[in-house]
């Protein structure tokens, strides 16, 4: 009887020890797992603290009565330009509505409605077509323009004068393979603040025969004047 009692006691003790060991191991690993998940979770910003996405991917949002836009010129003769307005891509390689030369989108300056897009090849002699296009722009229309490859070849004084009337300060000196992005308006009383121009210079060009691309974003007021 004594031997049996001793054996039972030993078995009970071993059972208790095994149970204690299993519980310790389980809870210890669970604690580590929970702690690891909590730690990883703590590194993520709450949704309320995440940076908001602005229209056209711009760095900031626009106030009321302003339109968000982003214009990117072409990169050499390889990567085409893109024009975004109010978070809608108007022209791009993906939309397959761009071409080398000048890429222009017309937008209603009051409603923001897209009116027309067109691309003008300045090598093949689209200059007459471009003149007709620019001459037909109605007052109050926003004009978003991006160069690709070369925009100045065969550009005559008449075309330059049309863009000057739209508010451009740089079109008069636009030369072979210069990069140019511009947003103006028909009936603009002053020069447009939305324009960038970079010269084609063999010593500073980012690409072999072309300067780096230009990117311009901002907020255009309704009925620019």
N, C-alpha and C positions, 0 to 999 in steps of 0.2 A: 504493500500500500504506500509505504513511504517513497519507494522508487517511482511508482506511478505518479504520485503527487509532484515529485521533483521534475519528472519529465513534462507533466502538464504545465508546471510553472515555467519551465524553460521554453516550451513551445509558445505559451502566452506572451512571455517576455520578448521572444524573437519576433512574434507577430506584431507586437506593439512597436518594437524598434523599426521593423520594416515599414509599418504604416507611417510612423513619424518621419522616416527617411524619404519616403515617397511624397508625403505632403510638403516637406521642406523643399524638395527638388522642384515639385510642381509649382508651388507658390513663388519660389525664387525666380524661375524662368518666366512665369506669368508677369511678375513684377517688372522684370527686365524688359519684356516685350511691351508692356503697357508704357513703361517709362520711355522706351525708344520711340514708340509711336507718338507719344505726347511731345517728346523733344522735337521730332521731325515736324509735327503739326505746328509747333510754336514758331518754326522758322518761316512758315507761310503767312503772308499778310492776309488778314480778314478781307473779305470781298469789299467791304466799305472803304478799305485803305488802298485798294489797288488803283493804279492810275487809270483814268477813264480813256476810252478811245475816242478821238475827235474825228470829225468828218475829213475824208481824204487822207487820214493818217497824219494830220497836221499836229504840231506840237501844242497847240492850244485851240480852244473853241472860239467861235465868233459870236459877238453880241447880236441881239435882235436887229433886224433890218440890214444885216450884212450876209454876204455869201462866202462860204469857205471854198477855196480853190487851191490846187497845186498843179504847177506846170513843170515838166521835166524835158529838157532838150534831148536830142539824140546823142549817142556816144559814138563818135567817128561815123563810119558808114555801116556799122554792125548792129548796134542796139538802137531801136527806134524810140521816139519820144512818147510821152503820155500827157494827157490833159484830164484832170479830175475837177469836177465842179459839184459842190453840195453832195459829196460822197458818191457821185456817179461818174464813172470813167467814161468820158466822151470820145476820146481817141487813144488808141494804143495798138501795139503789135498784136495783142490777143484779139482785139476787135477787128483787126485786119482792115483798118481804114486810114492808115498813115502812108506817107511816102517821103522820099528824099526831097529836100527843098523846104517849103513852108507848109506847116500843118495848122489849120485855123478852125476854131469852133466859135460859132455865134450863139449868144444866149440873150434872151429877153432880160433887160436890166431891171425890170420891175418884178416879174414873176419868177425869174430864174429858169424858165422853160428853154430847153435846147431848140434852136431854130434850124441850124445847119452845121455840117462839118465838111471840110474839103481839104485835099492835099494838092500842092502845086509843085511840079517838078521844074526847078529852075535851070536844069540843063537842057531839057527837051523843048523849051519854048512855050511854057504855060503862062508866059507873061501877059498875053492878051486876055486869057481866061482869068488871071488874077486881077487885072485891072477892072474887068467887068464885075467880078465878085466884090471887090472893095467899093466900087462906085455904087453898088446896089444896097449897101448896108444902111439900114434905117436908123434914124436918131433914137438914142436910148438903148441901143444894142451893145452888149459887152462883147469884146473881141479878144479871144485867148489864142496866142500864137506860140508855136515852138518850132525851132529849126532842126533839121536833120541832114547830116552830111554837109551840104552847102546850100545856103539860102540866098546868097548875094549875086551869084552868077546870073547875068542877064537882067538883074533888077534895075529898072530905069528910074529916072527922076520922078516920073508920074506916080509910080508905085510908092516910092519913098515919101512923096508928098501926101498920099492918102494915109499912110501910117503916121506921119507927123500930125495930121489932123485928128487922128485917133488918140494922140497923146504921147507918141514915142519921142524920146530924146536921142536914141542911139541909131535909128534906122538910117540916118543920113551918112553915117560912117561905117555901116555894115559892109564887110569885105569878104573875099573868098574864104570859105570854110570857117568863118567866125561862128560862134554859138550865140544864140539869142532866144530869150523867152520874154513874153510881153503880154500884159493885159491892159487894154484900153477901152474906149467907148466912143461911139459916134455922138458928137455934140459935146464932147468934153471941153470945158473952158480952160483948164490948166493942163500941165504935163502930168502924165500918169506916174504915180509912185511905184507902180508894179512893172519893173523892167530890169533885166540883167543882160549883160553883153560881155563876152570874153573874146579877145583877139586871137586869131590864128598866128602863132609865133613858133617858129622851128626851135627856138632855144628854150621855150617854156611849155610847149605842148605836152600834155600827159600821154597822148597817143602819138604815133609816128608822124602823121600829117594832120592831126586834128587836136584842138584843145579839149580839156575835160568837159564833161557834161555840166549843164547848169540846172539847178533846182530852185524853184521859187514857190513859196506858199504864203497865204495871207487871207485877209478878209476884205472883200470888195463891197463897198456900200451900194445899196440899191439906188438906181438913178445917179450914177457917178457924175459929178460936176466939179 
